[in-house]
Amino acid sequence: MFQITAIYAGLAALLFTWLSLRVSLIRMRKRVSYGDGRDRALGRAIRMQGNSAEYLPLGLILVGLTEAQGASAGVVHLLGLLLLGGRVAYLTGYGRERQILLLRQSGMLATYLQLALGGVAVLLYALL
């Protein structure tokens, strides 16, 4: 049970660990212990970490619930790929000094699609 979800949860944990470590290393290098010190690179790194903290938990819950409710492996993988693929695209687009707007936008679109599809899926499985 939750074998597919475990893959995406593990990948999400590694992604979040990398984002968190990145914030810590920038803080040490810039000698900023609180806030962003008005440093653009640190502020961007903090937002990348925070944005992931905002979207990954609910997205993973939806992946896990669809798997627990007996959805096909294809549906579960689709939700997991939309979530992680969307987050990676967003972070790649946002994380540069000169943003790649298309990646940032497509990453957000994939994340919104995952949340909407996952929400509908768990409701349908629960109600039908």
C-alpha positions as CSV (number, residue, x, y, z in Angstrom):
1,M,0.0,0.0,0.0
2,F,1.2,3.5,-0.9
3,Q,4.1,2.1,-2.9
4,I,3.6,4.7,-5.7
5,T,3.1,7.5,-3.3
6,A,6.3,6.6,-1.5
7,I,8.2,7.2,-4.7
8,Y,6.9,10.8,-5.0
9,A,7.1,11.5,-1.3
10,G,10.7,10.4,-1.3
11,L,11.5,12.6,-4.4
12,A,9.7,15.5,-2.8
13,A,11.7,15.1,0.4
14,L,14.9,15.1,-1.5
15,L,13.8,18.2,-3.4
16,F,12.8,20.0,-0.2
17,T,16.1,19.0,1.5
18,W,18.0,20.5,-1.4
19,L,16.0,23.7,-1.3
20,S,16.4,24.0,2.5
21,L,20.2,23.3,2.3
22,R,20.5,25.9,-0.4
23,V,18.8,28.6,1.8
24,S,21.1,27.7,4.7
25,L,24.3,27.9,2.5
26,I,23.3,31.2,1.1
27,R,22.5,32.5,4.6
28,M,26.0,31.4,5.8
29,R,27.7,32.9,2.8
30,K,25.8,36.2,3.1
31,R,25.9,36.2,6.9
32,V,22.2,36.7,7.2
33,S,20.6,34.8,10.1
34,Y,17.0,36.1,9.8
35,G,14.9,37.2,6.9
36,D,16.5,37.8,3.6
37,G,18.8,40.7,4.5
38,R,17.5,42.5,1.4
39,D,19.5,40.1,-0.7
40,R,17.7,39.1,-3.9
41,A,19.3,35.7,-4.3
42,L,18.5,34.8,-0.7
43,G,15.0,36.1,-1.0
44,R,14.4,34.0,-4.1
45,A,15.8,30.9,-2.4
46,I,13.5,31.4,0.6
47,R,10.5,31.8,-1.7
48,M,11.4,28.7,-3.6
49,Q,11.6,26.7,-0.4
50,G,8.4,28.3,0.9
51,N,6.5,27.8,-2.3
52,S,7.4,24.1,-2.2
53,A,6.4,23.9,1.5
54,E,3.0,25.4,0.4
55,Y,2.2,23.0,-2.5
56,L,4.0,19.7,-1.8
57,P,2.1,18.5,1.3
58,L,-1.5,18.8,-0.2
59,G,-0.3,17.4,-3.5
60,L,1.2,14.4,-1.8
61,I,-1.9,13.9,0.3
62,L,-4.0,13.8,-2.9
63,V,-1.6,11.3,-4.5
64,G,-1.8,9.1,-1.4
65,L,-5.5,9.3,-1.1
66,T,-6.1,8.3,-4.7
67,E,-3.8,5.4,-4.3
68,A,-5.5,4.3,-1.1
69,Q,-8.9,4.6,-2.7
70,G,-7.8,2.1,-5.4
71,A,-7.2,4.4,-8.4
72,S,-5.2,2.9,-11.2
73,A,-1.4,3.1,-11.1
74,G,-1.6,5.4,-14.2
75,V,-3.8,7.9,-12.4
76,V,-1.6,7.9,-9.3
77,H,1.5,8.3,-11.4
78,L,-0.1,11.1,-13.4
79,L,-0.8,13.0,-10.2
80,G,2.7,12.4,-8.9
81,L,4.3,13.5,-12.1
82,L,2.2,16.6,-12.4
83,L,3.1,17.6,-8.9
84,L,6.8,16.9,-9.0
85,G,7.2,17.9,-12.7
86,G,5.3,21.1,-12.0
87,R,7.4,21.9,-9.0
88,V,10.7,21.3,-10.8
89,A,9.6,23.3,-13.8
90,Y,8.5,26.2,-11.6
91,L,11.7,26.1,-9.5
92,T,13.8,26.0,-12.7
93,G,12.0,29.0,-14.2
94,Y,11.9,31.0,-11.0
95,G,15.2,30.2,-9.6
96,R,17.4,32.2,-12.0
97,E,18.4,35.8,-11.9
98,R,16.7,36.2,-15.2
99,Q,13.6,34.0,-14.9
100,I,12.4,31.6,-17.5
101,L,8.8,32.7,-17.5
102,L,7.5,29.9,-19.6
103,L,8.9,27.3,-17.2
104,R,7.6,29.1,-14.2
105,Q,4.1,29.4,-15.7
106,S,3.9,25.9,-17.0
107,G,5.1,24.6,-13.6
108,M,2.3,26.5,-11.8
109,L,-0.2,25.3,-14.4
110,A,0.9,21.7,-13.8
111,T,0.6,22.2,-10.0
112,Y,-2.9,23.7,-10.3
113,L,-3.9,20.9,-12.6
114,Q,-2.6,18.3,-10.2
115,L,-4.5,19.8,-7.3
116,A,-7.8,20.1,-9.3
117,L,-7.6,16.6,-10.8
118,G,-6.5,15.1,-7.4
119,G,-9.3,16.9,-5.6
120,V,-11.9,15.7,-8.1
121,A,-10.6,12.2,-8.1
122,V,-10.7,11.8,-4.3
123,L,-14.2,13.3,-4.2
124,L,-15.4,10.9,-6.9
125,Y,-13.9,7.9,-5.3
126,A,-15.3,8.9,-1.9
127,L,-18.8,9.6,-3.2
128,L,-19.3,6.9,-5.8
